[in-house]
Amino acid sequence: MRGLHIAEMLRRQGRHISFHTPGHKRAGADITELSYSDSLLSPHGVIGAAERDAAKILGAAASFFLTDGSTSGVFSMFYALKERGITSVAVPSASHRSVRLACELLGIKSVPIPQKLRAGIPLQPDEEGIRTALSSGAEALLLTSPDYYGYFAPLSLARELCGNIPLAVDGAHGSHLHFTETYAGRYADLWVDGVHKSLPALTQGAVVSAKSEAWAAALRKGVRTFRTTSPSYPILASVEYAVKYPRNERIERAAERCKREVGALANDDWSKIVVPFGREADAAQRALEERGVYPEFNDGNYLMFYLSPCTKERELKLLSRLLKGLPRGEVGEDAAEGAVPLYSEE
Ligand SMILES: Cc1ncc(COP(=O)(O)O)c(C=O)c1O
């Protein structure tokens, strides 16, 4: 692993008397932008070095650390698109609310790509949907990959269909994939990694990246518009740590084993275990929580368990044992079929 520039700087700082923000005056790791701690908006020191390392790891011309979640990364990507003359973007109908809000705020037209529902779960856009959106005037395409249920968007196909049309990817749930062919950064011009969700970073830690220098220049203006002017150093240090965190193939294999044992959906992403419970979902959630096991969400049919390289094998074994002992209902009776309304995922 490369050196951890930001954490190292925080470790080495001398004790000092704080006549600076934050108001708790305890200095420690939660400092502000001081003479030695660099600046997020104009990084020339430890933050700049950490961002350059991240760009190398993620295969980007430039990467920008975010302490305000993938939300500010989505806003910044749309800003970059607008900056380079894009006025309409094709977006899947189940896109995150930040996509709708970015379009509204920046005056970008969104061209919806219909997503079908199967047993309550939105399917990723297919070839026909992407083709139709692109041929109906969209000047750029945004996809979400992977989605919250662990399905990948057809990124390779999308890249082919886009040709020179810009492709942006909301990878809020995919930062752990940068070791693989399925990673957004292999295909996209712009992409955001929600490192706090699937890598060991503090909540709100994220990275937004650009593939080329031209996109990097536009994205730099975007992040300067949407990022905070008071970044959290603990979050910044954790983003650097997370991007440099090694792959854990043992837990990836254990996760796939667990999925088979518990009858989870056969999805694409090892880090998302989605278990069908139908009408028993609430009871199953209560039973698990009584044993101190908390899922990421319960959508009324499925419980979703979110893993990361830091998940322990013994925790997966416990999960598997508990899940096998819980009653299941049929999914499908109440689960919606049909099409996802535009921006349904609030
Ligand atoms: C697909 C998707 N994109 C973007 C976001 C926003 O991420 P954050 O909460 O880090 O701002 C989320 C949040 O859950 C999401 O699910």
Ligand as a Chemical Component Dictionary entry (heavy atoms), coordinates in Angstrom:
data_LIG
# 
_chem_comp.id                   LIG 
_chem_comp.type                 NON-POLYMER 
_chem_comp.pdbx_formal_charge   0 
_chem_comp.three_letter_code    LIG 
# 
loop_
_chem_comp_atom.comp_id 
_chem_comp_atom.atom_id 
_chem_comp_atom.alt_atom_id 
_chem_comp_atom.type_symbol 
_chem_comp_atom.charge 
_chem_comp_atom.model_Cartn_x 
_chem_comp_atom.model_Cartn_y 
_chem_comp_atom.model_Cartn_z 
_chem_comp_atom.pdbx_ordinal 
LIG C1 C1 C 0 -27.527 5.184  -6.474 1  
LIG C2 C2 C 0 -27.160 6.250  -5.501 2  
LIG N1 N1 N 0 -26.540 7.354  -5.938 3  
LIG C3 C3 C 0 -26.162 8.342  -5.101 4  
LIG C4 C4 C 0 -26.428 8.263  -3.758 5  
LIG C5 C5 C 0 -26.009 9.384  -2.863 6  
LIG O1 O1 O 0 -24.957 8.978  -2.057 7  
LIG P1 P1 P 0 -24.568 9.719  -0.715 8  
LIG O2 O2 O 0 -25.584 9.287  0.307  9  
LIG O3 O3 O 0 -23.187 9.249  -0.423 10 
LIG O4 O4 O 0 -24.631 11.190 -0.957 11 
LIG C6 C6 C 0 -27.082 7.135  -3.240 12 
LIG C7 C7 C 0 -27.354 7.012  -1.815 13 
LIG O5 O5 O 0 -27.807 6.022  -1.310 14 
LIG C8 C8 C 0 -27.468 6.095  -4.135 15 
LIG O6 O6 O 0 -28.123 5.004  -3.711 16 
# 
loop_
_chem_comp_bond.comp_id 
_chem_comp_bond.atom_id_1 
_chem_comp_bond.atom_id_2 
_chem_comp_bond.value_order 
_chem_comp_bond.pdbx_ordinal 
LIG C1 C2 SING 1  
LIG C2 N1 SING 2  
LIG C2 C8 DOUB 3  
LIG N1 C3 DOUB 4  
LIG C3 C4 SING 5  
LIG C4 C5 SING 6  
LIG C4 C6 DOUB 7  
LIG C5 O1 SING 8  
LIG O1 P1 SING 9  
LIG P1 O2 DOUB 10 
LIG P1 O3 SING 11 
LIG P1 O4 SING 12 
LIG C6 C7 SING 13 
LIG C6 C8 SING 14 
LIG C7 O5 DOUB 15 
LIG C8 O6 SING 16 
# 
